[in-house]
């Protein structure tokens, strides 16, 4: 072990693989390594609790790494001047409580950097800087996607929800888009649950409760393994539509749950599929809905509007739908 106590700091806004490599190497060289998370209270940064969890997740197995937080009130990084430097260095030294043998930093810091000025008694170990930086990532996160640790990617993953009435091609288009963008998807949680009695006409109220909860859990889990975007087939509002259509006996409580989950749901893009393709009867689709597709499609659309959801309409034949959806997703990823 080369050093007893070492320190490596940054805002990690966001954490990237360059940071991860430096932390691993620094931990290898020290008996104890303190990672300092810098938090700008007045700057537009990712929630410090999110950044703390990223750091904790990638270091919890190491054993000799501790994370400490340092807050400041500078409005900009440029405004973080020597006055802050000296005061914050005192805070860090007090938190560590023992001599700091080495301070680790990247080669982008000059000789007059915070580390040189504030820790003259410590050795400075400089890691060669790679081509990535948090600033570059923030400019276009998807161009730098491979530099993001797995623990960070869910934070930036976009969510696209496909919604519409029965037999509008939602499930097929959801899978096609997931394959096109080399990512994953979640399908309707209600598909299997609604058939527990052999027909959705005999669903129990608890089935709707389970559909609502399971669909949200499926989304949370899928986000951990998505590649830039997650495609989602229907959501809580579609379940609410079917609660009304199938006359859920406990609709008051399930509607409250549906509204609560909807309030938690956020989507970067909603694609509403119009009922202008042929209805395919696969054996379990409602003949009542088939007889008046536009009426029930508009009821779902009204639910979206009443819950302040903005959506893009997808219509035409299957090729036109696919091309329109791809164009919208590509535009979303460029925003």
C-alpha positions in Angstrom: 0.0 0.0 0.0 1.6 3.2 -1.2 -0.4 5.7 0.9 -2.3 5.6 4.2 -4.9 8.3 3.4 -6.0 9.6 0.0 -8.6 11.8 -1.4 -10.4 12.1 -4.8 -13.0 14.7 -5.4 -15.5 16.0 -8.0 -19.0 16.9 -8.7 -19.6 13.7 -10.7 -22.3 15.5 -12.7 -22.7 12.9 -14.1 -20.4 10.1 -12.9 -18.6 8.5 -15.9 -16.2 5.7 -16.5 -13.2 8.0 -16.3 -14.2 8.8 -12.8 -14.7 5.1 -12.0 -11.3 4.1 -13.3 -9.6 6.9 -11.2 -11.5 5.8 -8.0 -10.5 2.2 -8.5 -6.9 3.0 -9.0 -6.8 5.5 -6.1 -8.4 2.9 -3.8 -5.8 0.4 -4.8 -3.0 2.7 -3.7 -4.5 3.8 -0.3 -5.3 2.1 3.0 -8.2 4.6 3.1 -9.7 6.6 0.3 -12.1 9.5 0.8 -14.2 10.4 -2.2 -15.5 14.0 -1.9 -18.8 14.8 -3.6 -19.0 18.5 -4.4 -22.5 19.9 -4.3 -23.4 23.3 -5.7 -26.5 24.4 -3.8 -27.2 27.2 -6.3 -26.0 25.4 -9.5 -28.1 23.3 -11.9 -26.8 19.9 -11.0 -28.2 16.4 -10.8 -29.7 15.8 -7.3 -26.9 15.1 -4.9 -28.7 12.1 -3.5 -28.7 10.5 -7.0 -24.9 11.2 -7.4 -24.2 9.9 -3.9 -26.0 6.6 -4.8 -24.0 6.3 -8.0 -20.8 6.6 -6.0 -22.0 4.3 -3.3 -23.0 1.6 -5.8 -19.7 1.5 -7.5 -17.6 1.6 -4.3 -19.6 -0.3 -1.7 -17.7 -3.6 -2.5 -14.2 -2.1 -2.1 -14.1 -1.7 1.6 -11.6 1.1 2.1 -13.6 3.9 0.4 -15.7 6.5 2.3 -17.9 9.2 0.6 -18.1 12.6 2.2 -20.1 15.6 0.9 -19.1 19.2 0.5 -21.7 21.9 -0.2 -21.1 25.4 -1.4 -23.3 28.4 -2.4 -21.4 29.6 -5.5 -23.8 30.4 -8.4 -21.4 29.1 -11.1 -18.2 27.0 -11.3 -16.4 30.1 -12.3 -17.7 31.8 -9.2 -16.2 29.1 -7.0 -13.1 31.2 -6.2 -10.2 30.9 -3.7 -12.4 32.3 -1.0 -14.5 29.1 -1.3 -11.4 27.0 -1.9 -9.7 27.7 1.4 -12.9 27.5 3.5 -14.0 24.2 1.9 -10.5 22.7 2.2 -10.7 23.3 6.0 -14.1 21.5 6.1 -12.8 18.5 4.2 -9.7 18.2 6.4 -11.9 18.4 9.5 -14.2 15.7 8.2 -11.3 13.4 7.3 -9.7 14.1 10.7 -6.2 12.8 9.8 -3.3 13.9 7.6 -4.1 13.4 3.9 -1.1 11.8 2.3 -2.2 12.1 -1.3 -4.7 14.0 -3.4 -5.7 12.4 -6.7 -6.9 14.4 -9.7 -7.1 14.4 -13.5 -4.5 16.0 -15.8 -7.0 18.7 -16.8 -6.2 20.6 -13.6 -3.3 23.1 -13.8 -0.6 23.9 -11.4 -2.7 26.7 -9.8 -5.6 24.4 -9.2 -7.7 23.9 -6.1 -5.7 20.8 -5.2 -2.3 22.5 -5.3 -3.4 25.6 -3.5 -5.4 24.0 -0.7 -3.4 20.8 0.0 0.3 21.8 -0.2 1.2 19.3 2.5 -0.2 16.4 0.4 1.4 14.7 -2.6 -0.5 15.3 -5.8 -1.1 12.2 -8.0 -2.3 13.1 -11.5 -4.2 10.6 -13.6 -3.9 11.1 -17.4 -7.1 12.6 -18.7 -9.1 10.6 -21.2 -11.3 12.2 -23.9 -14.5 12.2 -21.9 -15.8 14.7 -19.4 -19.0 15.4 -17.6 -19.3 18.6 -19.5 -19.1 16.8 -22.8 -21.6 14.2 -21.7 -24.1 16.9 -20.6 -23.9 18.4 -24.1 -25.1 15.2 -25.7 -25.5 12.3 -23.4 -26.5 9.8 -26.1 -23.3 10.4 -28.1 -21.3 9.5 -25.0 -23.6 6.7 -23.9 -20.8 4.1 -23.7 -18.9 6.3 -21.2 -21.8 6.0 -18.7 -21.6 3.3 -16.0 -24.5 1.0 -15.9 -25.7 2.5 -12.6 -26.0 6.0 -14.3 -27.7 4.9 -17.6 -31.3 4.6 -16.1 -31.2 8.2 -15.1 -30.9 9.3 -18.7 -33.1 6.6 -20.3 -36.0 8.0 -22.2 -39.4 6.5 -21.9 -41.8 6.0 -24.8 -45.3 4.9 -24.1 -47.6 3.4 -26.8 -51.3 3.7 -26.2 -54.6 3.2 -28.0 -57.6 1.0 -28.4 -57.7 -2.8 -29.1 -56.1 -4.1 -32.3 -54.3 -1.0 -33.2 -50.9 -2.7 -33.5 -49.5 -1.5 -30.1 -47.9 -4.7 -29.1 -46.3 -5.4 -32.4 -45.1 -1.8 -32.9 -43.7 -1.8 -29.3 -41.5 -4.8 -30.0 -40.5 -3.6 -33.5 -39.3 -0.3 -32.0 -37.4 -2.0 -29.2 -35.7 -4.2 -31.8 -35.0 -1.2 -34.1 -33.4 0.8 -31.3 -31.6 -2.2 -29.8 -33.3 -1.9 -26.4 -36.0 -3.5 -24.3 -39.7 -3.0 -23.7 -42.5 -4.0 -21.3 -45.7 -5.4 -22.6 -49.2 -5.2 -21.0 -49.2 -6.6 -17.5 -52.9 -7.2 -17.9 -52.7 -9.7 -20.8 -52.2 -12.8 -18.6 -53.9 -11.5 -15.5 -57.1 -10.7 -17.3 -57.4 -14.4 -18.5 -57.3 -16.0 -15.0 -61.0 -16.7 -15.2 -60.8 -17.6 -18.9 -62.4 -14.3 -20.0 -61.8 -10.6 -19.0 -65.6 -10.4 -18.5 -65.1 -12.3 -15.2 -62.2 -10.3 -13.8 -62.0 -9.7 -10.1 -61.3 -6.3 -8.7 -58.0 -7.4 -7.3 -56.9 -8.3 -10.8 -57.0 -4.6 -11.7 -55.1 -3.7 -8.6 -52.4 -6.3 -9.5 -52.2 -5.0 -13.1 -51.6 -1.5 -12.0 -48.9 -2.4 -9.5 -47.2 -5.0 -11.7 -47.0 -2.7 -14.7 -45.3 0.0 -12.7 -42.8 -2.5 -11.1 -42.1 -3.9 -14.6 -41.2 -0.4 -15.8 -38.9 0.2 -12.8 -37.1 -3.1 -13.4 -36.8 -2.7 -17.1 -35.2 0.8 -16.8 -32.2 -0.8 -15.2 -31.3 -2.5 -18.4 -32.4 -0.2 -21.2 -30.3 1.2 -24.0 -31.1 4.9 -24.2 -34.9 4.3 -24.5 -37.5 2.0 -23.0 -40.7 1.3 -24.9 -43.8 0.7 -22.8 -47.1 -0.9 -24.0 -50.0 0.9 -22.4 -50.1 2.3 -18.8 -52.3 3.0 -15.8 -54.8 5.1 -17.7 -55.6 2.2 -20.2 -56.2 0.0 -17.1 -58.5 2.7 -15.8 -60.4 2.7 -19.1 -60.9 -1.1 -18.8 -62.0 -0.8 -15.2 -64.8 1.4 -16.4 -65.6 -0.7 -19.5 -65.6 -4.0 -17.6 -67.4 -2.5 -14.5 -64.9 -3.2 -11.8 -66.9 -3.6 -8.6 -64.2 -1.8 -6.6 -63.6 0.9 -9.1 -63.4 3.8 -6.6 -60.3 2.4 -4.9 -58.7 1.2 -8.1 -59.3 4.5 -9.8 -57.6 6.2 -6.9 -54.6 3.9 -7.3 -54.6 4.4 -11.1 -54.6 8.2 -10.7 -51.8 7.9 -8.1 -49.6 5.8 -10.4 -50.4 8.1 -13.3 -49.2 11.0 -11.2 -45.8 9.2 -10.8 -45.6 8.3 -14.4 -43.5 10.5 -16.7 -43.0 9.9 -20.4 -40.7 11.6 -22.9 -42.9 10.6 -25.7 -46.5 9.2 -26.0 -47.6 7.6 -29.2 -51.4 7.3 -29.6 -52.4 4.7 -32.2 -55.6 5.5 -34.1 -58.0 2.6 -34.9 -57.6 2.9 -38.7 -56.1 -0.5 -39.4 -58.1 -3.7 -39.7 -59.4 -5.2 -36.5 -57.9 -8.6 -35.9 -60.0 -10.9 -33.7 -57.5 -13.1 -31.9 -60.1 -14.8 -29.7 -60.1 -12.6 -26.6 -60.8 -9.1 -28.0 -64.1 -7.4 -27.2 -66.7 -7.6 -29.9 -68.3 -4.5 -28.3 -65.2 -2.5 -28.9 -64.8 -3.9 -32.4 -68.3 -2.7 -33.3 -67.5 0.9 -32.2 -63.8 1.3 -32.3 -63.7 5.1 -32.7 -66.0 5.7 -29.7 -63.8 3.7 -27.3 -60.5 5.0 -28.8 -61.8 8.5 -28.1 -62.6 7.6 -24.6 -58.9 6.6 -24.0 -57.8 9.8 -25.7 -60.1 11.8 -23.4 -58.6 10.1 -20.4 -55.1 11.2 -21.6 -56.3 14.8 -22.1 -58.0 14.9 -18.7 -54.8 13.8 -17.1 -52.8 16.5 -19.0 -50.9 14.1 -21.2 -49.6 15.4 -24.5 -49.3 12.8 -27.2 -48.5 12.3 -30.9 -51.0 10.6 -33.1 -49.9 7.6 -35.1 -52.1 6.6 -38.0 -52.0 5.0 -41.5 -51.0 1.5 -42.5 -48.4 -0.4 -40.6 -45.4 0.9 -42.6 -46.6 4.5 -42.2 -47.0 3.9 -38.5 -43.5 2.4 -38.1 -41.8 5.2 -40.1 -43.6 7.9 -38.2 -42.8 6.4 -34.8 -39.1 5.9 -35.7 -38.9 9.5 -36.8 -40.4 10.8 -33.5 -38.1 8.6 -31.4 -35.0 9.7 -33.3 -36.0 13.4 -32.9 -36.6 12.8 -29.1 -33.1 11.4 -28.7 -31.6 14.5 -30.3 -33.3 16.9 -28.0 
